[in-house]
Amino acid sequence: MNSNWIKVFIAAFFEVFWVIGLKHSDSVWEWAGTAVCIAISFYMMIMAGRTLPVGTVYAVFVGMGTAGTVFAEVVFFEEPFKLIKVIFILLMLIGVIGLKLVTQNSEQEVEGEKS
């Protein structure tokens, strides 16, 4: 996995925190933390998008962020667990993984053509 995909994963990780922050922040410090998470998340996504296909980066970013946010809401904020929600999240993650795998193959083909 190259460093650009690691940036996408970091961006998605921070996305979970800022989405939760938008719902649960009550103080100035919590809102400041939310703003910092937004800045880090978007910066990492933009940096990855300079090299990787933007559509794929965005799909992976949103898919992972959505899955992480749903997981955090169930585990930390007592959101009710619904099997159908988990099934749809897993379906979305399968699509995101597929996009990443296809993009990875496309990058290798492009690198092979350059040599």
N, C-alpha and C positions, 0 to 999 in steps of 0.2 A: 504494500500500500504506500503510495507516495505522500509527500507532505501536504499536497493540496487536499487530498481526501481527509487527512487528519484535521485540517482547518475546518472542513465541513462538519466533522463530528464535534469539534470544539464549539463551533457556532450553534449547532443543535443543542448541545449540552447547556449553553448559556441561554438559549431560547426557552428552555423549560423554566429556568429561574425567572426570566422577565415576564413570561406569560402568567406564572403563578403570582408574581409581584403585582401585576396589573389588577388581579382580583383581590389579593389579601393584604396589600400594603396599607398601613394606617398612619405611619409617622413619616416625618421628613427623611429620616435615615433609611427607612424601608424603601421610600420612593427614590432616594438617591442610589441605593443598591440596584433597584430595578433599572434605572437609567444607565448605570454602569454596565449591567448585563446586556441591555439593548445595544450599547455602543460596541462592546466586545463581540457580541453575536453577529451584528451586521458587518463589522470590520472584517472578521474572519471569513464570512460568506463572500464578501466582495473580493477579498484577496484570492480565495479559491476560484471564484468566477472569472478571474483574469486569465486563467490557464485552462480550466475545465469548462465544458459546455454549460452555459448559464441555466438553461432549462433543467438539466439534470441536477445541477447543484441545488437549485431551488426546490426541486421535488424531493431530493434526499433530505435537505434541511428541514422542510416542513413535515415530511413523514416521520423522521426521527424525533423532531420536536413534539409532534402530536402524540406519538406513542409515549414519550417520556413524560409529557404533561398528564396524560390520562393515568399512567402508572403512579405518578406522584400524588395526584388527587385521590386515588383509591387508597394508597398506603398511608399518606400523611394527613389527609384532610377528610377522611371518612366518607368519601364519595361512594355511593352504592356500587358494588361489583355487579356487572351485567355481562353474562357470557356472550351475548350477541355483540356487544361493544368490543370485547376482546377478539372475537372472530373477525370483525371488520378491521380492527387495528392490525391484526396479523396478516390479513389479506393486503392491506395497504403496504405493510413492511415487505411482503413478498415482491410487490411491484417495485418498491424502492430498491431492494437488493438486486432485482433484475435490471433496473436502469443502471445501477452502478456497475454491474458485471458487463453489460453491453458497452457502456462508456469506456471501461477499462480496456476492453478488446479493441475499441476504435482508436484509443490513444496508442496502443501497441502497434496497430496497423500503420498509423500516421508516422510513428517513430521509425518503423521498418522501411517506409517509403523514402524517408529523408536520408537514410544511410546508403 
